[in-house]
């Protein structure tokens, strides 16, 4: 009789294909042996800039409004298709702000942080506007690839073959992945356990739909808001996510759980805006706001925690490595 493999067995068989052994880090005057900053530096790095973050939130909401207005006003197929494509990247940016709010790093006032980061950007990124994502994401930071890791399968089994990568991206680009994500909200209305969160999800999307209705173009909700999420956003989200943890493994050394990728200009604008690309630094200390992550990364490099051996020169090189497994 077959037995269910333990979680440790799953970790050993399904992860670690991209993790490399790092030189031990013994700590410095500014950093502990696990990479976390010592108390004085940590207090500096954890300061939240409320004013600048407010501007970031306002501009991040204004951007899709301007894009949608341009699509409706110009009403040319080329312009509309371009905006559908761009909207997927804008939605990625809004999810990142939701992520920042989930860490309570968007505003120093907790009520404002939760209203803006959890409710508003939660709805805008096709969430429920509740703390459900925060609760799941906490497990991701407490024990990457652990038993409660919410995205274990997303990061596991890399490297994969190029044909497998193409299949994944094709499912993302054609809406298959998006449907799998939204399907629980469709079926949740008929399941008492998920009914409340499903209702909250629809409340958010109904609010967004009402804005399209008020603008006189309710049908545009489908192709300027839902379609980009179902297609472009899914591709962007996968490429970003696997660049963060694809093929890494469970370890107390964050350099074994999380990739460090050097940030190019286009990556910072489109794929990893708001410093989310400094992901190793984020996992070293998840209490550091996004504005201070580049500084934390620089300090970790200067102090020797992040080395050439633990760095990728760009995202293209990492993606090629993630899809470099040979067919057998």
LOPAKE-252660 format. One record per residue (C-alpha): residue number from 1; x negated, y negated, z negated. Coordinates in pm, 1 decimal. Each point is the difference from the previous one (the first is absolute). Example, Ala and Ser with C-alpha at 12.3 -4.5 7.8 and 13.67 -1.06 7.14 Angstrom:
# residues 2
[site 1; [-1230.0; 450.0; -780.0]],
[site 2; [-137.0; -344.0; 66.0]],
***
This chain:
# residues 328
[site 1; [0.0; 0.0; 0.0]],
[site 2; [-142.5; -334.3; 110.0]],
[site 3; [-75.9; -250.6; -272.8]],
[site 4; [33.8; -375.1; 28.2]],
[site 5; [-346.3; -158.1; 16.0]],
[site 6; [-95.2; -228.2; -286.5]],
[site 7; [-52.9; -368.3; 61.8]],
[site 8; [-375.0; 43.1; -39.3]],
[site 9; [9.0; 265.2; 271.7]],
[site 10; [191.9; -237.1; 227.9]],
[site 11; [-253.9; -275.5; -64.6]],
[site 12; [-288.3; 236.2; 77.9]],
[site 13; [156.6; 131.1; 321.1]],
[site 14; [169.7; -312.6; 135.6]],
[site 15; [-216.8; -297.4; -97.3]],
[site 16; [-358.5; -119.1; 1.4]],
[site 17; [-74.0; 35.6; 369.9]],
[site 18; [-114.3; -363.5; 18.7]],
[site 19; [-146.6; -37.6; -349.4]],
[site 20; [-376.7; -15.3; -34.0]],
[site 21; [-209.1; 33.8; -313.6]],
[site 22; [-110.2; -337.3; -134.7]],
[site 23; [-305.6; -91.4; -203.6]],
[site 24; [92.0; -29.8; -370.0]],
[site 25; [74.3; -351.5; -121.4]],
[site 26; [-117.8; -64.2; -353.5]],
[site 27; [155.6; -343.8; -42.1]],
[site 28; [-149.3; -349.2; -28.5]],
[site 29; [44.6; -310.8; -211.5]],
[site 30; [315.5; -79.2; 198.7]],
[site 31; [140.6; 343.9; 74.7]],
[site 32; [66.6; 318.4; -192.3]],
[site 33; [-110.4; 338.3; 126.2]],
[site 34; [341.7; 55.9; 163.1]],
[site 35; [-27.9; -328.6; 192.5]],
[site 36; [242.2; -200.1; -210.1]],
[site 37; [-115.5; -353.8; -82.6]],
[site 38; [-93.6; -77.2; -357.5]],
[site 39; [230.1; -220.5; -206.9]],
[site 40; [-127.6; -350.3; 86.8]],
[site 41; [-12.4; 62.7; 374.8]],
[site 42; [327.8; 188.9; -13.1]],
[site 43; [176.4; -300.7; -152.7]],
[site 44; [-123.9; -218.4; 286.1]],
[site 45; [99.9; 246.2; 267.9]],
[site 46; [347.8; 54.9; -142.5]],
[site 47; [102.6; -367.3; 19.6]],
[site 48; [315.7; -49.8; 212.7]],
[site 49; [32.1; -311.2; 217.3]],
[site 50; [375.3; -66.1; -19.2]],
[site 51; [1.2; -304.3; 228.4]],
[site 52; [-192.4; 161.8; 285.6]],
[site 53; [200.9; 319.8; -35.0]],
[site 54; [324.0; -198.0; 22.4]],
[site 55; [-119.2; -148.4; 328.8]],
[site 56; [-97.7; 346.4; 124.4]],
[site 57; [347.8; 133.4; -80.5]],
[site 58; [178.4; -294.8; 162.0]],
[site 59; [-209.3; 20.3; 316.8]],
[site 60; [42.8; 378.6; 15.7]],
[site 61; [378.3; -44.8; -2.4]],
[site 62; [-12.0; -292.6; 242.8]],
[site 63; [-204.6; 197.9; 253.1]],
[site 64; [265.8; 260.2; 90.4]],
[site 65; [265.3; -273.9; 1.7]],
[site 66; [-202.4; -196.2; 255.4]],
[site 67; [-67.2; 309.2; 210.2]],
[site 68; [366.4; 98.8; 2.9]],
[site 69; [104.1; -357.0; 84.4]],
[site 70; [-247.9; -3.5; 289.0]],
[site 71; [132.2; 332.2; 133.9]],
[site 72; [361.3; -120.1; -13.4]],
[site 73; [-77.8; -343.3; 142.0]],
[site 74; [-230.4; 98.6; 287.4]],
[site 75; [200.7; 313.2; 86.3]],
[site 76; [-256.5; 148.5; 239.8]],
[site 77; [-71.3; 373.2; 1.8]],
[site 78; [-377.8; -44.2; -21.8]],
[site 79; [30.7; -235.6; -297.2]],
[site 80; [247.0; 229.0; -175.9]],
[site 81; [-221.5; 307.1; 46.6]],
[site 82; [-302.9; -193.8; -124.6]],
[site 83; [187.3; -108.6; -311.6]],
[site 84; [126.7; 352.4; -65.7]],
[site 85; [-364.9; 110.7; 7.5]],
[site 86; [-117.7; -285.3; -225.4]],
[site 87; [287.5; 52.9; -242.9]],
[site 88; [-141.7; 339.4; -97.9]],
[site 89; [-316.4; -172.6; -121.1]],
[site 90; [204.8; -266.8; -179.5]],
[site 91; [195.6; 273.0; -179.2]],
[site 92; [-331.6; 159.5; -99.4]],
[site 93; [-99.3; -334.1; -156.4]],
[site 94; [327.9; -16.4; -192.7]],
[site 95; [-48.1; 353.4; -132.2]],
[site 96; [-346.4; -98.8; -123.1]],
[site 97; [157.4; -286.7; -196.1]],
[site 98; [250.0; 249.2; -141.2]],
[site 99; [-297.4; 214.9; -100.6]],
[site 100; [-160.0; -300.6; -169.5]],
[site 101; [322.7; -65.8; -188.4]],
[site 102; [15.0; 365.0; -105.8]],
[site 103; [-337.2; -51.5; -168.8]],
[site 104; [139.5; -317.7; -165.6]],
[site 105; [-274.3; -203.5; 164.1]],
[site 106; [205.6; -232.9; 219.7]],
[site 107; [101.4; -249.2; -270.7]],
[site 108; [-106.9; -35.2; -361.3]],
[site 109; [364.5; -37.4; -104.7]],
[site 110; [138.0; 354.8; -5.8]],
[site 111; [359.3; -94.4; 86.9]],
[site 112; [-109.3; -205.3; 300.9]],
[site 113; [-243.4; 272.5; 104.1]],
[site 114; [268.3; 267.0; -10.3]],
[site 115; [267.2; -208.2; 174.0]],
[site 116; [-228.4; -101.0; 285.2]],
[site 117; [-229.5; 301.6; 24.8]],
[site 118; [238.3; 280.7; -94.8]],
[site 119; [343.6; -120.2; 108.8]],
[site 120; [-57.6; -233.7; 295.6]],
[site 121; [-303.8; 164.8; 158.0]],
[site 122; [129.4; 340.3; -102.6]],
[site 123; [311.0; -58.9; 208.5]],
[site 124; [-197.2; -156.9; 285.9]],
[site 125; [-225.4; 307.4; 17.0]],
[site 126; [299.3; 239.1; 14.4]],
[site 127; [-9.3; 91.9; -365.4]],
[site 128; [267.2; -0.2; -267.2]],
[site 129; [-102.9; -325.9; -164.9]],
[site 130; [-57.1; 194.3; -323.2]],
[site 131; [-296.6; 132.4; -199.5]],
[site 132; [16.3; 342.9; 166.1]],
[site 133; [-309.7; -64.9; 212.6]],
[site 134; [-192.0; -133.3; -299.9]],
[site 135; [70.0; 314.3; -201.1]],
[site 136; [-117.6; 227.6; 281.5]],
[site 137; [-300.0; -216.7; 79.2]],
[site 138; [-115.0; 13.5; -361.9]],
[site 139; [-64.4; 372.6; 39.8]],
[site 140; [-209.5; -73.3; 309.1]],
[site 141; [-234.7; -222.3; -200.8]],
[site 142; [-11.3; 205.8; -316.6]],
[site 143; [-111.5; 315.5; 179.0]],
[site 144; [-64.0; -19.5; 373.5]],
[site 145; [81.5; 338.1; 154.7]],
[site 146; [131.0; 115.1; -336.2]],
[site 147; [316.2; 208.0; -59.5]],
[site 148; [222.9; -309.1; 16.0]],
[site 149; [-170.3; -165.2; 298.8]],
[site 150; [296.7; -121.5; 213.4]],
[site 151; [-195.9; 4.8; 329.2]],
[site 152; [-208.2; 315.2; -40.0]],
[site 153; [100.1; 143.6; 338.5]],
[site 154; [-55.6; -331.5; 178.4]],
[site 155; [-367.2; -1.1; -102.6]],
[site 156; [-70.2; 375.0; 4.1]],
[site 157; [-162.0; 231.3; 257.2]],
[site 158; [-219.6; -260.8; 171.0]],
[site 159; [-193.1; 12.6; 219.6]],
[site 160; [254.6; 122.2; 252.2]],
[site 161; [-24.3; 58.6; 373.6]],
[site 162; [51.6; -285.6; 242.8]],
[site 163; [309.4; 173.2; 138.7]],
[site 164; [148.4; 22.4; -350.6]],
[site 165; [-70.1; -368.6; -55.9]],
[site 166; [171.0; -86.7; 327.5]],
[site 167; [306.0; 202.5; -103.0]],
[site 168; [21.3; -182.8; -331.7]],
[site 169; [-29.2; -340.5; 164.6]],
[site 170; [249.9; 98.8; 268.9]],
[site 171; [254.4; 93.9; -268.6]],
[site 172; [-66.1; -335.3; -165.7]],
[site 173; [33.8; -199.7; 322.4]],
[site 174; [321.7; 171.1; 109.9]],
[site 175; [192.0; -42.7; -325.5]],
[site 176; [-18.1; 359.4; -124.8]],
[site 177; [-202.4; -93.3; -309.2]],
[site 178; [217.8; -304.6; -65.2]],
[site 179; [313.0; 214.4; 8.9]],
[site 180; [-153.2; 246.4; -248.6]],
[site 181; [-68.5; -290.6; -234.3]],
[site 182; [349.4; -147.1; 27.4]],
[site 183; [187.3; 331.6; 5.2]],
[site 184; [10.3; 28.4; -382.7]],
[site 185; [182.3; -334.3; -4.0]],
[site 186; [255.5; 135.0; 248.2]],
[site 187; [59.0; 321.5; -193.8]],
[site 188; [-43.4; -166.2; -339.4]],
[site 189; [344.4; -158.3; 20.5]],
[site 190; [143.4; 350.7; -30.4]],
[site 191; [-232.6; 116.0; -278.4]],
[site 192; [82.5; -127.0; -345.7]],
[site 193; [-365.1; 12.9; -103.9]],
[site 194; [-109.9; -244.3; 274.0]],
[site 195; [322.1; -194.9; 42.7]],
[site 196; [-102.1; -311.4; -195.1]],
[site 197; [-336.1; -50.8; 171.1]],
[site 198; [157.5; 60.5; 339.1]],
[site 199; [263.6; -260.0; -77.1]],
[site 200; [-272.1; -248.6; -99.7]],
[site 201; [-183.4; 70.4; 324.3]],
[site 202; [312.7; -75.0; 203.8]],
[site 203; [64.7; -314.8; -198.9]],
[site 204; [-340.1; -130.8; 106.9]],
[site 205; [42.5; 90.3; 364.3]],
[site 206; [354.5; -137.3; 1.1]],
[site 207; [-137.6; -329.7; -128.5]],
[site 208; [-258.7; -9.8; 279.1]],
[site 209; [265.2; 96.9; 256.9]],
[site 210; [219.5; -284.2; -126.2]],
[site 211; [-279.0; -245.8; 85.6]],
[site 212; [-2.8; 126.8; 358.3]],
[site 213; [379.0; -29.1; 0.6]],
[site 214; [-17.2; -357.9; -126.1]],
[site 215; [-248.6; -77.3; 278.7]],
[site 216; [258.8; 124.6; 249.9]],
[site 217; [-194.0; 312.3; 104.9]],
[site 218; [99.6; 296.2; -219.8]],
[site 219; [-112.7; 251.7; 265.0]],
[site 220; [-353.5; -143.7; -19.3]],
[site 221; [-34.2; 162.3; -342.8]],
[site 222; [-33.8; 333.6; 177.8]],
[site 223; [-275.0; -89.8; 244.9]],
[site 224; [-183.5; -282.1; -181.2]],
[site 225; [6.9; 147.1; -351.7]],
[site 226; [87.2; 370.1; -10.6]],
[site 227; [-179.4; 105.8; 319.5]],
[site 228; [-341.3; -147.5; -98.0]],
[site 229; [21.1; 178.9; -335.9]],
[site 230; [89.4; 329.2; 165.1]],
[site 231; [-285.2; -18.4; 251.6]],
[site 232; [-286.1; -251.6; -24.6]],
[site 233; [-3.5; -22.0; -379.6]],
[site 234; [-21.6; 378.8; -34.1]],
[site 235; [-310.4; 11.2; 219.8]],
[site 236; [-162.0; -289.5; -188.8]],
[site 237; [86.3; 151.6; -335.9]],
[site 238; [-149.9; 339.1; 87.6]],
[site 239; [-321.2; -149.9; 138.8]],
[site 240; [-39.8; -214.7; -310.7]],
[site 241; [88.6; 280.6; -243.7]],
[site 242; [-234.6; 263.2; 141.7]],
[site 243; [-276.9; -260.4; 9.9]],
[site 244; [53.7; -41.2; -373.6]],
[site 245; [6.8; 362.4; -117.3]],
[site 246; [8.6; 237.3; 297.5]],
[site 247; [-209.9; 308.5; -68.2]],
[site 248; [-121.8; -113.9; -340.9]],
[site 249; [49.6; 203.0; -316.8]],
[site 250; [85.5; -1.8; -368.3]],
[site 251; [-284.7; -134.9; -209.8]],
[site 252; [-85.4; -229.0; -289.5]],
[site 253; [-236.2; -176.3; 244.0]],
[site 254; [215.7; -236.8; 205.5]],
[site 255; [-254.2; 20.6; 281.3]],
[site 256; [122.5; 357.9; 49.0]],
[site 257; [368.1; -96.3; 7.7]],
[site 258; [-3.8; -317.1; 210.5]],
[site 259; [-174.1; -116.5; 316.9]],
[site 260; [-186.1; -328.7; 18.0]],
[site 261; [20.1; -162.4; 344.3]],
[site 262; [-171.0; -322.2; 102.4]],
[site 263; [255.6; -258.8; 107.4]],
[site 264; [1.7; -149.2; 351.6]],
[site 265; [199.7; -309.0; 94.6]],
[site 266; [277.7; 176.1; 193.2]],
[site 267; [35.8; 263.8; -269.4]],
[site 268; [39.9; -271.5; -264.3]],
[site 269; [267.2; -175.6; 208.2]],
[site 270; [206.5; 295.9; 115.6]],
[site 271; [-74.6; 330.3; -173.3]],
[site 272; [-115.6; -94.7; -349.9]],
[site 273; [110.0; -357.4; -75.4]],
[site 274; [-7.7; -147.1; -349.0]],
[site 275; [-324.4; 182.8; -84.2]],
[site 276; [174.5; 337.3; -23.4]],
[site 277; [-290.9; 143.6; 198.4]],
[site 278; [-221.5; -36.2; -306.8]],
[site 279; [160.0; 319.3; -116.6]],
[site 280; [-286.0; 159.8; -186.7]],
[site 281; [-30.7; -315.1; -213.0]],
[site 282; [377.0; 12.9; -54.9]],
[site 283; [-24.3; 356.3; -132.8]],
[site 284; [-299.0; -80.7; -216.3]],
[site 285; [212.6; -262.5; -177.5]],
[site 286; [364.0; -13.1; 109.0]],
[site 287; [60.4; -302.4; -223.9]],
[site 288; [-196.7; -235.3; 225.4]],
[site 289; [223.5; -221.1; 223.4]],
[site 290; [-50.7; 19.0; 374.1]],
[site 291; [-172.6; -339.5; 20.7]],
[site 292; [-282.7; 120.4; -222.2]],
[site 293; [-55.1; 340.4; 161.4]],
[site 294; [-254.5; -128.2; 256.3]],
[site 295; [-208.1; -141.0; -284.8]],
[site 296; [25.7; 326.7; -193.7]],
[site 297; [-111.0; 189.8; 310.5]],
[site 298; [-301.5; -227.3; 47.8]],
[site 299; [-102.0; 43.0; -363.7]],
[site 300; [38.6; 378.5; 19.0]],
[site 301; [-225.6; -1.5; 305.7]],
[site 302; [-257.0; -223.4; -166.5]],
[site 303; [-7.2; 214.5; -313.7]],
[site 304; [-39.7; 324.5; 196.5]],
[site 305; [335.8; 168.0; -64.4]],
[site 306; [99.9; -36.3; 366.7]],
[site 307; [-287.8; 114.4; 223.0]],
[site 308; [-52.7; 59.5; 371.1]],
[site 309; [74.7; 366.6; -61.4]],
[site 310; [343.9; -85.7; -137.4]],
[site 311; [87.2; -254.7; 273.9]],
[site 312; [148.8; 17.9; 347.8]],
[site 313; [-110.9; -271.6; 246.8]],
[site 314; [351.7; -51.7; 142.0]],
[site 315; [340.6; 164.7; 29.3]],
[site 316; [-55.6; 138.8; 349.6]],
[site 317; [-297.3; 204.9; -119.3]],
[site 318; [198.4; 137.6; -293.8]],
[site 319; [304.4; 87.0; 210.9]],
[site 320; [-220.8; 185.4; 249.6]],
[site 321; [-150.9; 196.7; -287.3]],
[site 322; [344.4; 76.4; -140.8]],
[site 323; [96.5; 155.0; 335.2]],
[site 324; [-330.5; 177.6; 73.0]],
[site 325; [90.6; 357.2; -96.7]],
[site 326; [-69.2; 248.1; 278.6]],
[site 327; [277.4; 231.8; 119.3]],
[site 328; [-66.3; 361.3; -89.4]],
***
